[in-house]
Amino acid sequence: MAVFSRNVFVMAILFFSLLSFTEARDHLVGGKTNSWKIPSSESDSLNRWAEKTRFLVGDSLVWKYDGAKDSVLEVSKKDYVTCNTSSPIAMHNDGNTKIVLEHFGAYYFISGVKGSCEQGQKLVVVTLSKRRYADAPVPSPVEFDGPAIAPTSN
């Protein structure tokens, strides 16, 4: 049992060490092309996708959509809640939008098409600091299987 605890502890240390060396990743919004649309149901919401995805500073969000029919607006939290498209932080309508997540915290995005945000075409992404994520405490071996016992020699 002690050998198992020690192996699990070593694997946990290696896992968290590797996380500190991860490279920035591109995240295709929604996990597929043309996900930037009014969701068909609450379970189809892009926020559901974002809740299941870990975003780190330096990662990028990538949207693939028809730029002639839609746009991506980065907005304040207030404008996100009210679906206000009149004063975006940034506007993109190229159909192949890539936004680098440069700081930790929340990012808010809405569609620039009138009425789409109100119907659920919006996204909140929470970005974690690489340093905070990499410095997450590693659980002690006691948390795995109880106190580690030194092996005895036969």
N, C-alpha and C positions, 0 to 999 in steps of 0.2 A: 504494500500500500504506500509506503514511504517513497519507493522508487517511482511509482505512478505520480505522486504529488510533485516530486522533484521534476519529472519530465514535463508535466503540465506547466509548472512554474517556468521552466526554461523556454518552453514554446511560447508562453505569454510574453516573456521578455523579448524574444526574437520577433514576435508579431508586432509589438509596440515599437521596437527599434526600426523595423522595416517601414512602418508608417511615417516615421520622421524623415525618411529619404524618398517619399513618394514624389513623383513628378506631377506637374499640373495636368489635369485631365479636361478633355472637352466632353460636355454633357449635352447630347441631343435632347432638346426640350421635349418632354413626353416620351422619350425613348424611341421615337420613330418620326419619319418625315410627315409633314402636314398635321402635326398634333396641335398646332396653334390655330384653334378653332373653338367655336362655342361647344361646350361639352354636351353630350347627349343625356348625361345623368350626373348626379353628384359623384358617383364612383368613378366617372370618366374625367373628373376635374384634374387639371394639371397640378393643383396643390396636393392631391393625393400622391401623384408621382413624386413631387418634390419632398414630401414627408418621408418617403422611403429611400431617398438618395442623400448621401453625405457630400456636401460641398465644402471645399477648402479654399482659402485665399490663394489666388493664382489660377484656379480652375476657370473654365469658360463655359458659358451657356451658348448653345448654337440652335438657332431657329431655322427651319426650312419651311417656307410657305410661299404663297403667290403674292409677291410684292406689289402687283398691280391692283390687288383687291384688299390688302390688309397691311398693317404696320404693327410694330412693337414699340410701345412707349414705356420708358422707365420713368416712374413717377414717385412722388412722396407718399408716405403712408396715408395721409389725409386724402390725397387725390385717388389713391387706390380704393379706399373705402367708399368714397363718393363717386367713383368712376369719372372723375374730372379729366378730360383730355386737353384742356386749354393751356396748361403750363407744364409740359413734361420736362423732366431733367434732361432726357435725350429721346430722340425719335429716330426710328430705323424703318425703312420700307424697301430694302434691297432684295428681300426674299431669301437671303442667306446671311442672317444677322449673327454676329459672334460678339459676345460681351464678356470681357475678362472681369472676374470677381476680384477686385483690388483690395477690398477691406472686409473685415469680419462684421457680421451683423446681417440685418434684413435688407433685401432688395425687392422692389415692388414693380411689377410689369402689368400693363393692361393693353388691350387692343385699341388701336386708333380709330376703328370703325364705329360709327355712332350706334349705340345700343348693344354692341357685342359684350362690353365689360359687364353691363347690367345683367346679361344672360350667362355670365360666368366665365367669359374669356379673359382670365386674369391669372397671375402667378405671383406667389411670394416664395422667395428663396432665402434661406438662412445660411450664411457662410460662417464656417468655423475658422479660427486662426490656426494655421499650421503649427505654430509653437504651442498653443494651448492643447491642441489635439495630440501632438507628439509628446507633450509633457504630462499626459494623463497618468495618474498613479497606477502602477501595476499592482494588482491584488497580491497580498502576502500569501504564502503557501498555506497558512492556517485557514484562509477563506476557501481553499479548494477541498481539503479532506481532513482537516484537523491538524494538530501539530506534527511537523515532520520529525521522524525518529531516525536517528543515525543507524545505518545498517551495521549489523554485527558480523564479525568474520567467523567462519565455521572452522 
